[in-house]
Amino acid sequence: MAFAGASLVADGMLCASTKSAVDSGADSGYHLLVVEGYSHAKETTPNGKWIQSRPFIVGGRCWTIDYHPNGDDSRDEEFISVFLILEDDIKQSVKVQYVFSFIDQPELQVSKHIRRREPACFYKQYDVDGQFRFMKREVFERSKHLKHDRFVLRCDLVVLKSDGDTKKEGAGTTALPFNKLAPSSDLQSHFGDLLQSKEGADITFEVDGEDFAAHRCVLAARSTVFKSQLFGAMNESSVVKISDIKANVFGGLLTFIYTDAVPEFVDMEADNDDDEIRYATQLLQFLEAADRYDLQKLKSICEEKLAGFICRKTVPDIIVVAEQRRCFGLKEACLEFIKADSTLHATFVAGGLGQETRTRTPSLLKGLLFKFGLLKL
């Protein structure tokens, strides 16, 4: 994928030296938005206002990125918003596939993530498409993406060829061949097919009434726990029964082991309290499973997402699991939330654990609160 330039934001504004357009010279390209001084940009750019990147050209069209440190409108003021803007005055619509990601995420395979999205259609000059809730600000500020008050946002863009771009009648809409973007994505696809086809499978797991066929060598290569269990002491059993884990959780675990892909809900944002509770419950199950099988990358992903789902109803369960699974950053986030919520803190101090929480282990929660001085004997 061709490089389409970079924009440097410092002191809350685009640096003047980077305002000229960069042409990728191709139908696909990526642009980098480098933000120096995130805190200053957040303080000086109010909700509804944005910082615009320098223009860049991909697929013969001119584009910019709008970065909203405090969200696009009042409904999204707790989030970072990012949008792709078409700067050209066009006569025919333009279809594009694009994805925003952080430059510190080398595990993101651009072609896979672009293919997940339906093409966005731009009909006129200054048309906008993007994510109002790209990432919750408090989650971002605790994430690995922000380092030394600095981060780099990457926009990968593929402009699809429309009827107006070709001389062949009836050509329709065609996309740039994706296999030219990231050949490494074939590995994930092939291993995913291997899991689905069950071809060559030499081990079966019985989990919560369901059977899962898998390959010892793949599991052992990805998990030291599976390696020990499946090859230790010349273990030749072809059927393994697993308890204390739900079938859908184990299925998601296998998918991650084979493809590095996480369930869709992991990337979703909660719109209400019910969503927060449901997503937090699912994420806790995956976090515990990831820790159980020593899948540190999956565990980290779950920790980061769970930090964004901390609320009055979820914090008891989250902090207990964080303590049990040695998720120190997540535990600290829960403690800070409890300290900051005076009503919740007062309820705990008054001994209202039973009424306020639904945690599976209230005694452990109570012990934790005593340990950190949030409850007194």
Summary of the structure (lengths in Angstrom):
residues: 377
radius of gyration: 23.9
end to end distance: 61.6
largest distance: 81.0
contacts: 1134
relative contact order: 0.08
helix: 42%
strand: 24%
